[in-house]
């Protein structure tokens, strides 16, 4: 079995500077590493995310195509989704999904970043009885 230490997504995007401004300006991310084709961010709570420009000659061909906005959700958890939603709305972020509560135990909304990445901002809430059985007991 492979033992894991940490995890972080890397999005291949066309606009690294816009990603940097978005994530450091609207979330608590700071630059951990940056060069002309790669940006690595870390939040105060230790969440990591990377952004890489497409078609880098130092990277294998499988890492050349830019993210097209489909099929990926970058979920981040917050203590208070209502407050986060008010902040996102006030900042004029591109709201892709309005604030709502889900039976499976989430209160959340989604924004679209400047590269088309959907960021789902989630607060854990009590699930309905129907979904409670699906959670591992602690």
C-alpha positions as a Markdown table, in Angstrom:
| # | Residue | x | y | z |
|---|---|---|---|---|
| 1 | Unk | 0.0 | 0.0 | 0.0 |
| 2 | Unk | 1.3 | 3.5 | -0.9 |
| 3 | Unk | 1.5 | 5.7 | 2.2 |
| 4 | Unk | 0.5 | 9.3 | 1.5 |
| 5 | Unk | 1.9 | 12.4 | 3.2 |
| 6 | Unk | -0.2 | 15.2 | 1.6 |
| 7 | Unk | -2.1 | 16.0 | -1.6 |
| 8 | Unk | -2.6 | 19.0 | -3.8 |
| 9 | Unk | -4.2 | 19.6 | -7.2 |
| 10 | Unk | -2.3 | 21.2 | -10.0 |
| 11 | Unk | -4.4 | 23.0 | -12.6 |
| 12 | Unk | -2.9 | 23.6 | -16.1 |
| 13 | Unk | -4.2 | 27.0 | -16.9 |
| 14 | Unk | -3.5 | 29.8 | -19.4 |
| 15 | Unk | -3.5 | 32.7 | -16.9 |
| 16 | Unk | -1.2 | 32.1 | -13.9 |
| 17 | Unk | -1.1 | 35.8 | -12.9 |
| 18 | Unk | -4.9 | 35.9 | -12.7 |
| 19 | Unk | -4.9 | 32.7 | -10.6 |
| 20 | Unk | -2.4 | 34.2 | -8.3 |
| 21 | Unk | -4.4 | 37.4 | -7.9 |
| 22 | Unk | -7.7 | 35.5 | -7.4 |
| 23 | Unk | -6.5 | 33.0 | -4.8 |
| 24 | Unk | -4.2 | 35.4 | -2.8 |
| 25 | Unk | -6.8 | 38.2 | -3.0 |
| 26 | Unk | -10.0 | 36.3 | -2.1 |
| 27 | Unk | -8.7 | 33.4 | 0.0 |
| 28 | Unk | -5.9 | 33.0 | 2.5 |
| 29 | Unk | -3.4 | 31.6 | 0.1 |
| 30 | Unk | 0.2 | 32.7 | 0.0 |
| 31 | Unk | 2.9 | 32.0 | -2.6 |
| 32 | Unk | 5.1 | 29.1 | -1.6 |
| 33 | Unk | 6.9 | 28.8 | -5.0 |
| 34 | Unk | 6.7 | 30.8 | -8.2 |
| 35 | Unk | 8.6 | 30.9 | -11.5 |
| 36 | Unk | 7.6 | 31.9 | -15.0 |
| 37 | Unk | 5.5 | 28.8 | -15.7 |
| 38 | Unk | 4.5 | 27.3 | -12.3 |
| 39 | Unk | 2.8 | 28.8 | -9.2 |
| 40 | Unk | 2.3 | 26.9 | -5.9 |
| 41 | Unk | 0.1 | 28.3 | -3.2 |
| 42 | Unk | -0.5 | 27.3 | 0.4 |
| 43 | Unk | -3.2 | 28.6 | 2.7 |
| 44 | Unk | -2.9 | 29.4 | 6.4 |
| 45 | Unk | -4.5 | 26.0 | 7.2 |
| 46 | Unk | -2.1 | 24.1 | 5.0 |
| 47 | Unk | -4.3 | 23.6 | 1.8 |
| 48 | Unk | -2.1 | 23.5 | -1.3 |
| 49 | Unk | -2.8 | 24.2 | -4.9 |
| 50 | Unk | -0.6 | 24.5 | -8.0 |
| 51 | Unk | -1.0 | 26.2 | -11.3 |
| 52 | Unk | 1.1 | 25.5 | -14.4 |
| 53 | Unk | 1.1 | 27.0 | -17.8 |
| 54 | Unk | 0.3 | 24.6 | -20.7 |
| 55 | Unk | 2.9 | 23.2 | -23.2 |
| 56 | Unk | 5.9 | 23.4 | -21.0 |
| 57 | Unk | 8.9 | 21.7 | -22.7 |
| 58 | Unk | 10.1 | 20.5 | -19.3 |
| 59 | Unk | 6.9 | 18.6 | -18.7 |
| 60 | Unk | 5.7 | 15.3 | -20.2 |
| 61 | Unk | 3.1 | 15.5 | -23.0 |
| 62 | Unk | 0.3 | 14.3 | -20.7 |
| 63 | Unk | 0.7 | 17.6 | -18.8 |
| 64 | Unk | 0.5 | 19.9 | -21.7 |
| 65 | Unk | -3.2 | 20.6 | -22.3 |
| 66 | Unk | -4.9 | 23.4 | -20.3 |
| 67 | Unk | -7.9 | 22.8 | -18.0 |
| 68 | Unk | -11.1 | 23.3 | -20.0 |
| 69 | Unk | -13.3 | 24.0 | -17.0 |
| 70 | Unk | -15.2 | 20.7 | -17.1 |
| 71 | Unk | -15.1 | 17.7 | -14.9 |
| 72 | Unk | -13.2 | 19.1 | -11.9 |
| 73 | Unk | -14.4 | 20.7 | -8.7 |
| 74 | Unk | -11.8 | 22.3 | -6.3 |
| 75 | Unk | -13.6 | 22.0 | -2.9 |
| 76 | Unk | -12.5 | 24.0 | 0.1 |
| 77 | Unk | -14.1 | 23.8 | 3.5 |
| 78 | Unk | -15.0 | 26.8 | 5.6 |
| 79 | Unk | -16.5 | 27.3 | 9.1 |
| 80 | Unk | -19.3 | 29.6 | 7.9 |
| 81 | Unk | -20.6 | 29.3 | 4.3 |
| 82 | Unk | -23.0 | 32.2 | 4.8 |
| 83 | Unk | -20.2 | 34.6 | 5.7 |
| 84 | Unk | -18.0 | 33.4 | 2.9 |
| 85 | Unk | -20.9 | 33.8 | 0.5 |
| 86 | Unk | -21.5 | 37.4 | 1.6 |
| 87 | Unk | -17.8 | 38.1 | 1.2 |
| 88 | Unk | -17.7 | 36.5 | -2.3 |
| 89 | Unk | -20.8 | 38.4 | -3.4 |
| 90 | Unk | -19.4 | 41.7 | -2.1 |
| 91 | Unk | -16.1 | 41.1 | -3.9 |
| 92 | Unk | -18.0 | 40.5 | -7.2 |
| 93 | Unk | -16.8 | 36.9 | -7.6 |
| 94 | Unk | -18.3 | 34.9 | -10.5 |
| 95 | Unk | -21.0 | 32.9 | -8.5 |
| 96 | Unk | -21.6 | 29.7 | -10.4 |
| 97 | Unk | -23.9 | 28.1 | -7.8 |
| 98 | Unk | -25.9 | 30.1 | -5.3 |
| 99 | Unk | -25.7 | 29.4 | -1.6 |
| 100 | Unk | -27.7 | 26.3 | -0.6 |
| 101 | Unk | -28.0 | 23.5 | 1.9 |
| 102 | Unk | -27.8 | 19.9 | 0.7 |
| 103 | Unk | -29.4 | 16.9 | 2.3 |
| 104 | Unk | -26.1 | 15.0 | 2.3 |
| 105 | Unk | -24.6 | 17.5 | 4.8 |
| 106 | Unk | -23.3 | 20.5 | 3.0 |
| 107 | Unk | -24.1 | 24.2 | 3.0 |
| 108 | Unk | -22.2 | 25.5 | 0.0 |
| 109 | Unk | -21.9 | 27.7 | -3.1 |
| 110 | Unk | -19.5 | 27.7 | -6.0 |
| 111 | Unk | -17.5 | 30.3 | -7.7 |
| 112 | Unk | -15.6 | 30.2 | -11.0 |
| 113 | Unk | -12.0 | 31.4 | -11.0 |
| 114 | Unk | -10.5 | 33.4 | -13.9 |
| 115 | Unk | -9.3 | 30.2 | -15.6 |
| 116 | Unk | -12.7 | 28.4 | -15.4 |
| 117 | Unk | -11.9 | 26.3 | -12.3 |
| 118 | Unk | -15.0 | 25.7 | -10.2 |
| 119 | Unk | -14.3 | 26.3 | -6.5 |
| 120 | Unk | -16.9 | 24.8 | -4.2 |
| 121 | Unk | -16.9 | 26.5 | -0.8 |
| 122 | Unk | -18.4 | 24.1 | 1.6 |
| 123 | Unk | -19.5 | 24.1 | 5.3 |
| 124 | Unk | -20.3 | 20.7 | 6.8 |
| 125 | Unk | -23.8 | 20.6 | 8.3 |
| 126 | Unk | -26.0 | 17.8 | 9.7 |
| 127 | Unk | -27.1 | 15.5 | 7.0 |
| 128 | Unk | -30.7 | 14.3 | 6.8 |
| 129 | Unk | -31.5 | 10.8 | 8.2 |
| 130 | Unk | -31.5 | 9.4 | 4.7 |
| 131 | Unk | -27.8 | 10.4 | 4.2 |
| 132 | Unk | -26.6 | 9.9 | 7.8 |
| 133 | Unk | -26.3 | 6.2 | 7.3 |
| 134 | Unk | -23.7 | 6.7 | 4.6 |
| 135 | Unk | -21.2 | 8.4 | 6.9 |
| 136 | Unk | -18.7 | 6.4 | 8.8 |
| 137 | Unk | -19.3 | 6.4 | 12.5 |
| 138 | Unk | -16.5 | 8.0 | 14.5 |
